[in-house]
Amino acid sequence: MMNKRRVVITGLGMVSPLGLNVESTWQAALQGQSGVRQITSFDTEAYATKIAALVPNFDPSPYLNPKEVRKLDTFVQFAVAVGLQAMEDAALTVTQDNAHRI
């Protein structure tokens, strides 16, 4: 049986092929931009597909220290970035009193 706990989303964060935060992604979407582009991060000669929806120019340093960056896959870096963006957007401060609910 499913637990019917309520969830409230209070902040937004986004890292996507269209932008590195909610505002830039939204503006690019409104302008009809595509996040699909030529793959330049590796040689695609041996592959039929030469395009992908890559996230360009992502810099994890505002979100993670260099040691953490080396240890974490890029998708985890994205997750940390959007989580921190969402917390900032929500003006959420974690305290001992509310930590168990976050």
N, C-alpha and C positions, 0 to 999 in steps of 0.2 A: 504494500500500500504506500502511495506517495505521501510525503509530508507536504502540506500546503502552506509552508512558510512564505511570508511576503518578502519581496526584495524591492528596495528602492534604489534607483540609479541617480546619484546626485552630482556626478561629474563626468566629463567626457575626455577621452584622449584618443589620438589616432596617429599611426605611422602607416603610410600606404604608398603605392606607386604614384599617387597624385600629390602627396604632400607629407610633411613631417609633423603636422599637428592638425587639429580639427579645422581651424580656419583656412589654412592653405589647401587642404584636401577639399573642403566644401566649395571654395572659390573655383578650384580647377574643375570640379564636377559641374558646377553651374555654367562654366564656360565651355563645357563639352569636351574637355581635354581627355586624352587617353593616357593611361599609365603604361601601356604596352610600348616597348621600344627594342631596338637592337641589343642583343647581348654583347657586352664589351668586357665583361669580367673574366672571360676565358675563351679559348679558341673553339669556335662552333663548327669548324671544318668537317668533323666526323659526324655531325648531327644534322638531321633534316630540318629541325626547328632552329631558327636563328633569332627569334624574338621571345620576350618574356615580360611579365609585369614585375619588374624589379623596383626596389626602393632605392632611388639615387640619393647620394650625398648624406646618408645617415651618419651622424656623429654621436656615438654613445657616451662621450665624455661628460656631458651635462648630467647624466643619469647614473653613471657607474665609474668607479675608479679604474685605472689601467689594469690592475691585477684581476679585477672581476671581468673586465672586457676580454682578456686573454682566455679566461676559463669558460666563458659562456658562449653558446652558439648565437648566431645573429638573431634568430627568431626569439630567443629568450631575451636578448637585449631590447628587441622591439617591445616585448611584453612588459618589461620593466619600465621602459620609456612611457608607454601609454598608461600604465598604472599610475605612475607619478604625475603625468599630465592630468589624469582624471582626478587625482587627489587634490592637485593644485586648483583645478577648475571648480571643484566642490568646496574649496577652502576648508578641507578636512584636516583636522589635527587629531592624531591618534594619542590618546592618553590611557592611563591604567583603567580609568572608569569606562571607556568605550571600546578598548582594544578587542574584547571578546565578541563584539558585534560587528567588527569590520573584517 
